[in-house]
Amino acid sequence: MRLMKEIEVGRGGALKAGYSTPGIVRDKAFESTHRYIIVSRTRASGGAMSGWHHHGTRHLYGFQAAGRMRLEYGPRRVDAVVVRPGDFFHIPPRLVHRDVNPDKDREFVVVNILVGRGEPVINVKGPQGGRDGESVKRGGEFRRPRRGVQKQEPVSYLPRK
């Protein structure tokens, strides 16, 4: 007997609550066996800001569906990239960051794909690192984007000394 494969559809109004970070709403569309791949929608209302977090050993790939999002990151100062509608982005494992909606009057919507093992979201105290003193650095430095990946220049939002 041959098994028939089917196309699955995750209806936008029927998504389940996803793995959370304070300040944003994640709705889960699909989760593979053993949570190796998680596809979700992230939304943040105008002016919202998530808490600092990282995705452990997982890679996060995203597509900005609506609105703008500023991703802030960096161990000592706050660096940032702005993601606009139609942009794709990648957040490497263990990179502590937060999601900011710079538009006061417009929600942003992102489609995320988390790939890997371990906890999908690890909330931390600040940009330097871990929860309860754990380090999220590897080799003393945060990982940077791979070669060949176009990188937007970081923007510092802290006053210069």
Secondary structure, 3 states (H helix, E strand, C coil): CCCCCCCCCCCHHHCEECCCCCCCEEEEEEECHHHCEEEEEEEECCCCECCCEECCCCEEEEEEEECCEEEEECCCCCEEEEECCCCEEEECCCCCEEEECCCCCCCEEEEEEEECCCCCCEECCECCECHHHCCCCECCECCCCCCCCCCCCCCCCCCCC
